[in-house]
Amino acid sequence: MARNILILGASYGSLLGTKLLMAGHNVSLVCRKNTADLINREGTEVRIKLRDEKEHRSIFSRDLPGKLDAVTPADVDVSRYDMVGLAMQEPQYTNHTVRVLMIKIAAAKLPCLSIMNMPPLPYLKRIPALAGMDLEEAYTNAQVWERFEPSLVTLCSPDPQAFRPPEEKANVLHVGLPTNFKASAFADDKHNKVLRELEADIEAVTLDGQDVPVKLKVFDSLFVPLAKWSMLLTGNYRCITPTEPQSIRDAVHGDLSRSQAIYDHVDGIARKLGADPADQVPFAKYAKAAESLLKPSSAARAVAAARRSSSASTSW
């Protein structure tokens, strides 16, 4: 059965969207008008390397069994969708038209799967140790999340590393590290049925008889996606320097002992909140993966772009 999935954010969101399209589901990407017009005219292109292949393959949405369209926030009809993917950077949800759309999504009680680096506030409220804490100050505008029921929001660790090549159009995404999206289950079995259906459909996809990386993996633990916290603090955000951003590889391997200290410290915080060691990714495994991450993180690139233009500018 083909599901209809709404994904807010056409940059990183196009990776999850492409995996769903390959599995035969239909996807709408929410983005700015110029990007929506481009995607509706030309589709999307995601470049990904299959196991044991030296070169990236280009996967074009127009060649896939699922149907893709792109839409601006004001033009979304929420009644069309079975699930929502949240793939924008956290500050972007404060945009007026996006906030209005979020109100509609919350009112429709649609289950939301986040692939944001910043966990949505309703998801954190599902963690018993955090449920009563005042976390609102951590968000650009916490009112964006106040209408959402925590049971309808879950988090998916954005482990795959991908970026828009600056020389390409806005409908192209290059995957540098094709790891898996690791999602916590919803609180409701009805929504988990859909989530596990998507998991199984993506797992079954092949390309020319070969397995296609970047799976959706569903876990019962609330803490599996929080393994990303250690990676973000050790690598992604240390790409930001006083001058030009450095690569994730250099941020991690420039001082490996310090990197491990940061990584272990953040892991320790997650364990105090209730995480099991089995929920987390060993530092050695992360450090090995970081060797191939030769570009700065998206956060570092956004900061650098803001410095150059003297005003923040990020892509949906």
SULZIGI-V305347 format. One record per residue. N is the residue number from 1. RES is the residue in one letter. SS is DSSP state (helix for helix, strand for strand, loop for the rest). PHI is phi in whole degrees, 0 to 359 (999 if undefined). BURIAL is 1 if it has 24 or more other ideal C-beta (glycine too) atoms within 12 Angstrom, else 0. Layout:
n | res | ss | phi | burial
N | RES | SS | PHI | BURIAL
N | RES | SS | PHI | BURIAL
This chain:
n | res | ss | phi | burial
1 | M | loop | 999 | 0
2 | A | loop | 284 | 0
3 | R | loop | 265 | 1
4 | N | strand | 252 | 1
5 | I | strand | 243 | 1
6 | L | strand | 260 | 1
7 | I | strand | 240 | 1
8 | L | strand | 275 | 1
9 | G | loop | 117 | 1
10 | A | loop | 262 | 1
11 | S | loop | 272 | 1
12 | Y | loop | 299 | 1
13 | G | helix | 298 | 1
14 | S | helix | 290 | 1
15 | L | helix | 290 | 1
16 | L | helix | 299 | 1
17 | G | helix | 300 | 1
18 | T | helix | 296 | 1
19 | K | helix | 298 | 1
20 | L | helix | 290 | 1
21 | L | helix | 298 | 1
22 | M | helix | 297 | 1
23 | A | loop | 273 | 1
24 | G | loop | 94 | 1
25 | H | loop | 266 | 1
26 | N | strand | 258 | 1
27 | V | strand | 228 | 1
28 | S | strand | 244 | 1
29 | L | strand | 260 | 1
30 | V | strand | 267 | 1
31 | C | loop | 200 | 1
32 | R | loop | 290 | 1
33 | K | helix | 300 | 0
34 | N | helix | 299 | 0
35 | T | helix | 290 | 1
36 | A | helix | 298 | 1
37 | D | helix | 298 | 0
38 | L | helix | 298 | 1
39 | I | helix | 293 | 1
40 | N | helix | 293 | 1
41 | R | helix | 274 | 0
42 | E | helix | 243 | 0
43 | G | loop | 78 | 1
44 | T | loop | 243 | 1
45 | E | strand | 229 | 1
46 | V | strand | 244 | 1
47 | R | strand | 260 | 1
48 | I | strand | 217 | 1
49 | K | loop | 260 | 1
50 | L | loop | 281 | 1
51 | R | loop | 304 | 0
52 | D | loop | 69 | 0
53 | E | loop | 255 | 0
54 | K | loop | 278 | 0
55 | E | loop | 252 | 0
56 | H | loop | 289 | 0
57 | R | strand | 260 | 1
58 | S | strand | 264 | 1
59 | I | strand | 253 | 1
60 | F | strand | 261 | 1
61 | S | helix | 300 | 1
62 | R | helix | 293 | 0
63 | D | helix | 265 | 0
64 | L | loop | 259 | 1
65 | P | loop | 291 | 0
66 | G | loop | 284 | 1
67 | K | loop | 258 | 1
68 | L | strand | 243 | 1
69 | D | strand | 218 | 1
70 | A | strand | 234 | 1
71 | V | strand | 210 | 1
72 | T | loop | 280 | 1
73 | P | helix | 305 | 1
74 | A | helix | 291 | 0
75 | D | helix | 258 | 0
76 | V | loop | 281 | 1
77 | D | loop | 257 | 0
78 | V | helix | 294 | 1
79 | S | helix | 292 | 0
80 | R | helix | 280 | 0
81 | Y | loop | 246 | 1
82 | D | loop | 264 | 1
83 | M | strand | 201 | 1
84 | V | strand | 240 | 1
85 | G | strand | 256 | 1
86 | L | strand | 256 | 1
87 | A | loop | 231 | 1
88 | M | loop | 272 | 1
89 | Q | loop | 288 | 1
90 | E | helix | 308 | 1
91 | P | helix | 296 | 0
92 | Q | helix | 290 | 1
93 | Y | helix | 287 | 1
94 | T | helix | 277 | 0
95 | N | loop | 304 | 1
96 | H | helix | 303 | 0
97 | T | helix | 293 | 1
98 | V | helix | 290 | 1
99 | R | helix | 298 | 1
100 | V | helix | 297 | 0
101 | L | helix | 296 | 1
102 | M | helix | 298 | 1
103 | I | helix | 298 | 0
104 | K | helix | 294 | 1
105 | I | helix | 296 | 1
106 | A | helix | 296 | 1
107 | A | helix | 295 | 0
108 | A | loop | 282 | 1
109 | K | loop | 55 | 1
110 | L | loop | 280 | 1
111 | P | loop | 292 | 1
112 | C | strand | 241 | 1
113 | L | strand | 252 | 1
114 | S | strand | 269 | 1
115 | I | loop | 241 | 1
116 | M | loop | 280 | 1
117 | N | loop | 296 | 1
118 | M | loop | 273 | 1
119 | P | loop | 298 | 1
120 | P | loop | 300 | 1
121 | L | helix | 304 | 1
122 | P | helix | 298 | 1
123 | Y | helix | 294 | 1
124 | L | helix | 298 | 1
125 | K | loop | 291 | 1
126 | R | loop | 282 | 1
127 | I | loop | 273 | 1
128 | P | loop | 309 | 0
129 | A | loop | 291 | 0
130 | L | loop | 250 | 1
131 | A | loop | 303 | 0
132 | G | loop | 261 | 0
133 | M | loop | 274 | 0
134 | D | loop | 275 | 0
135 | L | loop | 253 | 0
136 | E | helix | 300 | 0
137 | E | helix | 293 | 0
138 | A | helix | 283 | 0
139 | Y | loop | 250 | 1
140 | T | loop | 301 | 0
141 | N | loop | 207 | 0
142 | A | helix | 293 | 1
143 | Q | helix | 296 | 0
144 | V | helix | 304 | 1
145 | W | helix | 257 | 1
146 | E | loop | 292 | 0
147 | R | loop | 271 | 1
148 | F | loop | 273 | 1
149 | E | loop | 282 | 1
150 | P | helix | 306 | 1
151 | S | helix | 294 | 0
152 | L | helix | 262 | 1
153 | V | strand | 236 | 1
154 | T | strand | 225 | 1
155 | L | strand | 240 | 1
156 | C | strand | 237 | 1
157 | S | strand | 297 | 1
158 | P | strand | 279 | 1
159 | D | loop | 291 | 1
160 | P | loop | 300 | 1
161 | Q | strand | 260 | 1
162 | A | strand | 211 | 1
163 | F | strand | 208 | 1
164 | R | loop | 274 | 1
165 | P | loop | 300 | 0
166 | P | loop | 297 | 0
167 | E | loop | 272 | 0
168 | E | loop | 256 | 0
169 | K | loop | 289 | 0
170 | A | loop | 287 | 1
171 | N | loop | 259 | 1
172 | V | strand | 247 | 1
173 | L | strand | 229 | 1
174 | H | strand | 250 | 1
175 | V | strand | 267 | 1
176 | G | strand | 273 | 1
177 | L | strand | 225 | 1
178 | P | loop | 274 | 1
179 | T | loop | 272 | 1
180 | N | loop | 264 | 1
181 | F | strand | 277 | 1
182 | K | strand | 247 | 1
183 | A | strand | 253 | 1
184 | S | strand | 280 | 1
185 | A | loop | 291 | 1
186 | F | loop | 286 | 1
187 | A | loop | 282 | 0
188 | D | loop | 254 | 0
189 | D | helix | 298 | 0
190 | K | helix | 299 | 0
191 | H | helix | 283 | 1
192 | N | helix | 295 | 1
193 | K | helix | 300 | 0
194 | V | helix | 293 | 1
195 | L | helix | 298 | 1
196 | R | helix | 287 | 0
197 | E | helix | 295 | 1
198 | L | helix | 296 | 1
199 | E | helix | 303 | 1
200 | A | helix | 293 | 0
201 | D | helix | 293 | 1
202 | I | helix | 293 | 1
203 | E | helix | 301 | 0
204 | A | loop | 278 | 0
205 | V | loop | 289 | 1
206 | T | strand | 230 | 0
207 | L | strand | 229 | 1
208 | D | loop | 53 | 0
209 | G | loop | 79 | 0
210 | Q | strand | 253 | 0
211 | D | strand | 297 | 0
212 | V | loop | 249 | 1
213 | P | loop | 291 | 1
214 | V | loop | 74 | 1
215 | K | loop | 264 | 1
216 | L | strand | 253 | 1
217 | K | strand | 246 | 1
218 | V | strand | 252 | 1
219 | F | strand | 233 | 1
220 | D | loop | 287 | 0
221 | S | loop | 289 | 1
222 | L | loop | 287 | 1
223 | F | loop | 261 | 1
224 | V | helix | 303 | 1
225 | P | helix | 295 | 1
226 | L | helix | 286 | 1
227 | A | helix | 301 | 1
228 | K | helix | 293 | 1
229 | W | helix | 305 | 1
230 | S | helix | 298 | 1
231 | M | helix | 292 | 1
232 | L | helix | 297 | 1
233 | L | helix | 287 | 1
234 | T | helix | 278 | 1
235 | G | loop | 245 | 1
236 | N | helix | 306 | 1
237 | Y | helix | 276 | 1
238 | R | helix | 277 | 1
239 | C | helix | 290 | 1
240 | I | loop | 284 | 1
241 | T | loop | 233 | 0
242 | P | loop | 297 | 0
243 | T | loop | 243 | 0
244 | E | loop | 277 | 0
245 | P | loop | 291 | 1
246 | Q | loop | 257 | 1
247 | S | loop | 288 | 1
248 | I | helix | 298 | 1
249 | R | helix | 303 | 1
250 | D | helix | 290 | 1
251 | A | helix | 297 | 1
252 | V | helix | 278 | 1
253 | H | helix | 268 | 1
254 | G | loop | 296 | 0
255 | D | loop | 211 | 0
256 | L | helix | 295 | 0
257 | S | helix | 293 | 0
258 | R | helix | 294 | 0
259 | S | helix | 300 | 1
260 | Q | helix | 294 | 0
261 | A | helix | 297 | 0
262 | I | helix | 295 | 1
263 | Y | helix | 301 | 1
264 | D | helix | 294 | 1
265 | H | helix | 297 | 0
266 | V | helix | 292 | 1
267 | D | helix | 304 | 1
268 | G | helix | 297 | 0
269 | I | helix | 297 | 0
270 | A | helix | 300 | 1
271 | R | helix | 292 | 0
272 | K | helix | 295 | 0
273 | L | helix | 280 | 1
274 | G | loop | 129 | 0
275 | A | loop | 293 | 1
276 | D | loop | 266 | 0
277 | P | helix | 308 | 0
278 | A | helix | 292 | 0
279 | D | helix | 283 | 1
280 | Q | loop | 255 | 1
281 | V | loop | 257 | 1
282 | P | loop | 302 | 0
283 | F | helix | 302 | 1
284 | A | helix | 301 | 0
285 | K | helix | 293 | 0
286 | Y | helix | 295 | 1
287 | A | helix | 299 | 1
288 | K | helix | 295 | 0
289 | A | helix | 296 | 1
290 | A | helix | 294 | 1
291 | E | loop | 300 | 0
292 | S | loop | 263 | 0
293 | L | loop | 266 | 1
294 | L | loop | 268 | 0
295 | K | loop | 247 | 1
296 | P | loop | 294 | 1
297 | S | loop | 292 | 1
298 | S | helix | 298 | 1
299 | A | helix | 297 | 1
300 | A | helix | 293 | 1
301 | R | helix | 294 | 1
302 | A | helix | 294 | 1
303 | V | helix | 297 | 1
304 | A | helix | 297 | 1
305 | A | helix | 295 | 0
306 | A | helix | 295 | 0
307 | R | helix | 296 | 0
308 | R | helix | 290 | 0
309 | S | helix | 262 | 0
310 | S | loop | 65 | 0
311 | S | loop | 207 | 0
312 | A | loop | 299 | 0
313 | S | loop | 212 | 0
314 | T | loop | 233 | 1
315 | S | loop | 261 | 1
316 | W | loop | 279 | 1
